[in-house]
Amino acid sequence: HGFLERGNREFAICIGNPMSVLIAAAVSAEPDKNELGIANALAETKLIEIDGHRVPEAEIVIIAEMTDEEHDEGPFLDTTETQDIVRKQRVAQVKKIFAKPGAVYQALLPGGLEHKLLMGMPREPTIFREVSKVCECKDVSVTPGGCSWLHAAVSIKKKDPDDGRKAIEAAFEGHKSLKHVFVVDEDINIHDPHEIEWAMATRFQGDRDLITKRDKGSSLDPSSDLETRETTKMGFDLTIPSDRDAEGFKKPELPMKLDPKDYLEG
């Protein structure tokens, strides 16, 4: 809509872009931010001029014009691997098509790994940035099991008793569509779901460490209110309680050092 408000109707659709452009396009940047500038910061991204438009070196470029007509779009399979709702979207009229010789029409498999990667990965630095404002953040993962969109695991170096709770609130600020967030100590590998579940089993008490709130979430969550987008968000503080001896919550190392060379011949 901001595009139309500025009086722009003609635009270029680029298919088969460099990876830097795909990642930059997946970032929810402010309207005044140049996404091609973001792409060039990731890797040198050369632009070419086609029919008055400066575009990346894509396989196929379609010049189109936005109309005032709207039409039903969808349903599509989304990153949740469920069907998204049908939406009213503007119709574009194709004016010209340009293609490289032997052009490859590259497209995402809806709900597939590439779709999930481009959806979730750009949210990790935004969560990291917000959490770092309130405590020492070590790592963030927007987890595949949470559709690479609705769930995140956050690793922190806990210094104050309320760091876990502050990290939860900050994570929700860093990604507005987040539904559940799991905050763990830095000894937990957030890329291993078994370690996160182990931290929940051994360090978490629901009446003390669970934060819930009713708020707007993601329109992609089929269990939310599809009209208001309201959902119940939950944050799980899986960090070691500050009033307890931390060593009692850690896996002990072997009492002796073992060298395989002492037991293997040759």
Backbone torsions as a table, in degrees:
resi	resn	phi	psi	omega
1	HIS	NA	-37.4	177.0
2	GLY	-62.7	-33.4	177.4
3	PHE	-60.9	-44.6	-179.2
4	LEU	-72.8	-36.3	179.8
5	GLU	-61.8	-27.8	178.1
6	ARG	-83.9	4.2	177.2
7	GLY	84.4	12.1	-179.8
8	ASN	-93.8	123.5	177.2
9	ARG	-118.7	-33.6	179.7
10	GLU	-86.4	138.9	-178.0
11	PHE	-151.1	168.9	179.9
12	ALA	-113.2	133.3	173.2
13	ILE	-102.0	120.5	-176.6
14	CYS	-109.2	125.9	-178.2
15	ILE	-119.4	133.2	-177.5
16	GLY	80.8	58.9	-175.1
17	ASN	-92.7	161.8	170.5
18	PRO	-62.2	155.5	-177.6
19	MET	-59.4	-36.0	-179.2
20	SER	-60.8	-35.3	179.8
21	VAL	-72.9	-39.4	178.4
22	LEU	-61.0	-44.4	-179.5
23	ILE	-66.5	-44.7	-178.8
24	ALA	-63.1	-37.3	179.9
25	ALA	-67.7	-24.3	-179.8
26	ALA	-82.9	-9.6	179.4
27	VAL	-81.9	130.9	177.4
28	SER	-83.3	81.1	-178.0
29	ALA	-87.4	158.4	175.9
30	GLU	-63.6	154.0	-176.4
31	PRO	-56.5	-28.3	-178.0
32	ASP	-88.9	1.8	178.1
33	LYS	-88.1	137.7	179.3
34	ASN	-88.6	108.5	-177.8
35	GLU	-67.0	-29.4	175.9
36	LEU	-67.8	-28.8	174.5
37	GLY	-66.9	-38.2	176.1
38	ILE	-63.5	-43.3	178.9
39	ALA	-60.2	-43.1	-178.3
40	ASN	-68.6	-27.1	176.2
41	ALA	-70.3	-29.2	178.5
42	LEU	-78.4	-41.3	179.1
43	ALA	-163.1	148.4	-179.1
44	GLU	-54.6	121.5	-175.3
45	THR	-122.1	103.6	-177.9
46	LYS	-77.6	142.2	177.6
47	LEU	-110.9	148.3	174.6
48	ILE	-125.1	160.1	179.5
49	GLU	-105.8	125.5	178.5
50	ILE	-131.1	115.9	174.8
51	ASP	54.0	40.0	177.7
52	GLY	85.4	2.5	179.6
53	HIS	-113.8	133.0	174.7
54	ARG	-92.5	116.3	-172.7
55	VAL	-133.4	159.8	174.8
56	PRO	-69.4	166.6	-179.1
57	GLU	-74.8	78.3	-177.8
58	ALA	-90.5	165.8	177.9
59	GLU	-71.2	-41.7	-177.1
60	ILE	-135.2	136.0	176.2
61	VAL	-125.9	124.9	179.7
62	ILE	-112.5	122.8	175.3
63	ILE	-92.7	124.4	-175.7
64	ALA	-137.8	166.2	179.0
65	GLU	-129.0	133.3	179.7
66	MET	-75.1	135.9	177.3
67	THR	-106.4	176.1	176.7
68	ASP	-89.1	-5.5	-178.9
69	GLU	-76.5	141.4	175.4
70	GLU	-116.9	151.4	-177.9
71	HIS	-146.8	154.2	175.9
72	ASP	-63.8	134.2	176.3
73	GLU	-123.9	127.6	179.4
74	GLY	105.8	-170.6	5.3
75	PRO	-78.2	147.8	177.3
76	PHE	-114.7	154.1	170.6
77	LEU	-77.4	126.9	-176.5
78	ASP	-107.3	-172.4	-175.6
79	THR	-63.2	-19.6	176.5
80	THR	-77.6	-6.3	-176.0
81	GLU	65.2	21.3	171.2
82	THR	-119.9	163.1	-179.9
83	GLN	-75.2	130.8	174.7
84	ASP	-77.5	165.8	-179.9
85	ILE	-73.5	158.3	174.4
86	VAL	-76.3	131.9	-177.0
87	ARG	-122.6	150.4	172.8
88	LYS	-83.2	122.4	-179.7
89	GLN	-131.9	153.7	179.4
90	ARG	-69.5	149.6	178.5
91	VAL	-93.2	134.8	176.0
92	ALA	-108.0	141.3	178.9
93	GLN	-102.9	122.6	-179.1
94	VAL	-74.9	132.1	-179.6
95	LYS	-108.8	-43.7	-179.3
96	LYS	-146.6	152.1	176.1
97	ILE	-129.9	128.4	177.1
98	PHE	-118.8	141.5	-179.7
99	ALA	-147.7	145.3	173.8
100	LYS	-69.0	155.6	172.3
101	PRO	-59.7	129.2	-178.4
102	GLY	66.6	32.0	-175.6
103	ALA	-58.5	144.3	177.6
104	VAL	-103.7	125.2	177.4
105	TYR	-87.3	97.1	-177.9
106	GLN	-89.8	132.9	179.8
107	ALA	-144.1	157.3	178.0
108	LEU	-84.5	145.5	170.2
109	LEU	-84.5	112.1	-176.3
110	PRO	-55.3	131.5	180.0
111	GLY	78.6	-1.0	-179.0
112	GLY	-84.3	179.3	-174.6
113	LEU	-62.9	-39.9	-179.6
114	GLU	-64.6	-40.0	176.7
115	HIS	-61.1	-47.8	-179.3
116	LYS	-63.1	-41.5	-179.0
117	LEU	-61.2	-46.5	-178.1
118	LEU	-71.8	-26.7	177.4
119	MET	-74.6	-50.7	-169.6
120	GLY	-84.8	-40.0	-173.5
121	MET	-56.3	-42.9	179.6
122	PRO	-65.9	-14.8	178.5
123	ARG	-83.2	-20.6	-178.8
124	GLU	-62.0	-46.7	177.9
125	PRO	-67.0	-29.4	178.5
126	THR	-71.0	-37.2	174.9
127	ILE	-67.3	-44.9	179.6
128	PHE	-57.1	-42.4	-179.0
129	ARG	-63.0	-45.1	-178.1
130	GLU	-69.7	-41.9	179.8
131	VAL	-65.0	-36.2	-179.7
132	SER	-65.1	-17.3	177.9
133	LYS	-73.7	-22.0	-173.8
134	VAL	-115.2	-18.7	178.1
135	CYS	-163.1	179.7	-178.3
136	GLU	-85.2	107.3	-179.4
137	CYS	-90.3	133.6	-178.6
138	LYS	-102.6	-36.0	-176.6
139	ASP	-166.1	157.4	177.9
140	VAL	-138.9	139.2	173.8
141	SER	-134.6	121.4	169.3
142	VAL	-86.4	106.6	-160.8
143	THR	-77.5	142.3	178.2
144	PRO	-59.6	-36.3	-180.0
145	GLY	-65.5	-22.1	175.6
146	GLY	-96.4	28.2	177.4
147	CYS	68.1	16.7	-176.2
148	SER	53.5	33.6	-177.7
149	TRP	-154.2	-41.6	-171.2
150	LEU	-96.3	-20.1	-177.3
151	HIS	-122.0	147.2	174.6
152	ALA	-143.1	146.8	172.2
153	ALA	-114.3	134.1	-175.9
154	VAL	-126.0	128.4	177.2
155	SER	-103.1	130.8	-179.8
156	ILE	-130.9	158.6	168.4
157	LYS	-97.1	102.7	-172.7
158	LYS	-76.9	125.8	179.0
159	LYS	-119.3	-34.0	179.7
160	ASP	-116.6	152.2	-177.2
161	PRO	-56.6	-32.3	-176.4
162	ASP	-97.2	12.1	179.8
163	ASP	-60.6	-38.2	179.8
164	GLY	-61.9	-45.7	-179.8
165	ARG	-67.2	-39.9	178.3
166	LYS	-65.3	-36.7	178.9
167	ALA	-66.0	-35.7	178.4
168	ILE	-62.9	-50.5	-179.9
169	GLU	-60.8	-40.4	-179.3
170	ALA	-67.7	-36.5	179.1
171	ALA	-63.0	-40.2	177.3
172	PHE	-65.0	-31.9	175.5
173	GLU	-70.6	-34.1	-177.5
174	GLY	-74.4	-20.8	178.9
175	HIS	-148.8	100.9	-171.7
176	LYS	-65.1	-23.3	-179.1
177	SER	-86.9	-3.1	-178.1
178	LEU	-61.6	136.2	-178.8
179	LYS	-108.0	-46.5	179.1
180	HIS	-130.3	136.8	177.2
181	VAL	-131.4	139.2	-178.4
182	PHE	-118.5	116.9	-178.8
183	VAL	-104.6	126.7	-176.2
184	VAL	-129.4	166.4	174.0
185	ASP	-74.7	165.0	-174.6
186	GLU	-69.4	-12.4	178.1
187	ASP	-81.0	-6.7	-180.0
188	ILE	-96.1	130.1	177.4
189	ASN	-80.1	107.0	-174.8
190	ILE	-72.9	-8.5	177.6
191	HIS	-92.5	3.6	177.3
192	ASP	-117.6	106.0	-177.2
193	PRO	-61.1	-25.8	178.5
194	HIS	-67.6	-36.6	178.9
195	GLU	-69.7	-37.2	177.7
196	ILE	-64.7	-43.2	179.2
197	GLU	-65.5	-35.9	177.4
198	TRP	-63.0	-41.9	178.1
199	ALA	-63.2	-37.3	177.9
200	MET	-66.5	-39.9	-177.7
201	ALA	-68.9	-31.2	-170.9
202	THR	-110.9	-15.5	-174.0
203	ARG	-124.4	-1.0	-169.2
204	PHE	-114.0	134.6	170.3
205	GLN	-125.5	120.7	-172.4
206	GLY	-58.3	-39.4	-176.9
207	ASP	-73.5	-12.9	-177.2
208	ARG	-112.6	-34.3	-166.2
209	ASP	-114.0	7.3	-179.0
210	LEU	-106.3	129.3	175.9
211	ILE	-113.9	128.7	176.8
212	THR	-128.0	147.8	175.2
213	LYS	-157.4	151.1	177.2
214	ARG	-96.9	122.5	-174.5
215	ASP	-156.7	170.0	175.4
216	LYS	-70.8	135.5	-179.6
217	GLY	-123.6	-136.6	-176.1
218	SER	-98.9	138.2	175.2
219	SER	-70.5	-12.0	179.9
220	LEU	-84.0	-9.7	-179.9
221	ASP	-82.6	109.3	-176.2
222	PRO	-67.8	-15.4	-179.8
223	SER	-89.3	-7.2	179.7
224	SER	-82.0	171.7	174.2
225	ASP	-71.5	113.1	-172.4
226	LEU	-70.0	-16.5	178.5
227	GLU	-89.7	-46.8	-176.9
228	THR	-95.9	-13.6	-175.5
229	ARG	66.9	12.6	178.9
230	GLU	-71.9	142.1	178.9
231	THR	-149.0	163.9	174.4
232	THR	-91.1	117.6	179.1
233	LYS	-96.8	142.5	-179.3
234	MET	-133.2	136.9	175.1
235	GLY	-118.8	131.9	-176.8
236	PHE	-111.5	114.0	176.9
237	ASP	-88.6	99.5	-176.2
238	LEU	-100.2	21.1	179.9
239	THR	-83.4	160.4	179.4
240	ILE	-65.5	131.0	178.2
241	PRO	-57.4	134.8	-175.8
242	SER	-68.8	-22.8	-177.8
243	ASP	-91.3	11.1	-179.7
244	ARG	-121.6	159.7	177.8
245	ASP	-70.4	116.6	-175.5
246	ALA	-59.6	-32.0	-177.4
247	GLU	-63.3	-24.5	178.8
248	GLY	-74.4	-6.2	-178.7
249	PHE	-113.4	7.5	-176.3
250	LYS	-114.4	150.9	177.1
251	LYS	-76.2	124.5	-178.9
252	PRO	-70.8	149.6	174.8
253	GLU	-77.6	162.8	176.8
254	LEU	-60.1	141.5	-177.5
255	PRO	-70.9	-6.9	179.8
256	MET	-142.3	155.8	178.2
257	LYS	-89.4	129.7	179.5
258	LEU	-111.3	131.5	177.0
259	ASP	-115.4	114.8	-178.7
260	PRO	-54.0	-28.4	-178.6
261	LYS	-62.5	-24.5	179.9
262	ASP	-73.6	-14.2	-174.7
263	TYR	-120.5	-6.7	-178.8
264	LEU	-114.1	139.0	177.6
265	GLU	-92.7	151.5	178.4
266	GLY	76.9	NA	NA
